[in-house]
Amino acid sequence: MKSWHELFEQNPKLVVTAAGVGGIPGKTRQEMLESQSEQYKHFRAVWDSIRKTVESWTAPKTQKGT
């Protein structure tokens, strides 16, 4: 389960907003996201909740040899 915003945000210098992917100009990612519309913030919150729920259904990854 991946969303394109997660893929781009693996780069700490990028943020995905309702307008698309962009750099973080002198702000933190969190500050950029807080300035988004309530609708977009809701989308991100719902996505995070769904991701956490789905991840809880799977066994934790273990290192080989442990």
N, C-alpha and C positions, 0 to 999 in steps of 0.2 A: 504494500500500500504506500504509494508515493504521490505527493502533489508537487507540481513544478516549483512551488514556492520553497519547499524544503530542499530541493536539489540546488537551486540558486543560492539559498541562504547557508549552504555549507561553506561558502566563501564569506568570511567575516566582514568583507568590505562591501557586500551587496545586501540590499533589502528589497523585498517584493511588496509593493503597495497595490492599491486598487488600480493605479495607472500603469503598472508593469514593474519591470526590474530596473533598479537604479543604484547608484552609489550612495554612500552615507556621507553627506556633506557637513562635516563638523558636528554631527549629532550621533547619538547611539541608535542602534536598530530599534530599541524599545521606544525612544522618543519619536522616531519616524512613524512607527506603527500607532502610537497613541494619537497622532494627528490625523489619522484616517477616519473615514465616515463610520458611524455606528454600525451600518450594514456590513462593512468590510471587517470591522473588529469582531462582529458577531460570527461572520464566516470563519475567521481564524480561530476563535474560541471553540466553535463547534468542531472544526477540523481537529484541533488539539485533543478535545474530549473523545472524539471517535478514535483517533490514533491510540490514545492511552488505553481505551477499552479493548480494542483489537489486540494490542500488544499484550494485554493481561491474559489473553486466551492462550498464549503460546508459552512454552517452557523457556526459561532464561537460557541464553547462549552460554555454553561452557567452553573453556579452553581445552584443546586436545591434550590428553595426558593427565587430566585432573579428575 
